[in-house]
């Protein structure tokens, strides 16, 4: 299989499940504004930014109705962000069979040669990054970002990600992008969110240190 970064367009197609990353605003909540750049210091679009804490983990619920479609010998979307415990279906809309797999420690599975929609979805039951591939079509690659927090956003063309409605407290803020080397952990830093006042600001430089 060719190197995964070589398979990417300039900005990977990314989907976050409905209502995930858009938690209800608690009474004592703040906002995190995060600037993400690449190794050269240029704004980096498509980064997944998330804030973790024990309280966030306790409030998490699996999502429903999540699907990663195989269409035109590609995965759509290319990056999917889901809460821990979410079941994901893999409908094949092509006329050729696919053999979907992941060897990632986050979730190892295989759905052998098939068309249509497999009867059993795949449950992503631990946090981390699962890299998907097809045993038949080497050009196919995708990522499932499995999080144990509802506080998540992604960077736009300006490299900025906004996490609103984050309850006041201490968090481990992390950032990940599909162009990071395979198996590379998300960059991280400690942040404290205030319940009022100006947004808390942070920045990450991915590919050249955070």
Buried (B, 14 or more C-beta within 10 A) or exposed (E): EEEBEEBBEEBBBBBBBEEBBBBEEEEEBBBBBBBBBBEEEEBBBBBBBBBBBEEBBEBBEBBEEBBBBBEEEBBBBBBBBBBBBBBBBBBBEBEEBBBBBBEBEBBEBEBEEBBEEBEEBBBBEEBBBBBBBBBEBEEBBBBBBBBBBBBBBBBBEEBBBBBBBBBBBEBBBBBBBBBBEEEEEBBBBEBEBBEEEEBBEBBBBBBEEB
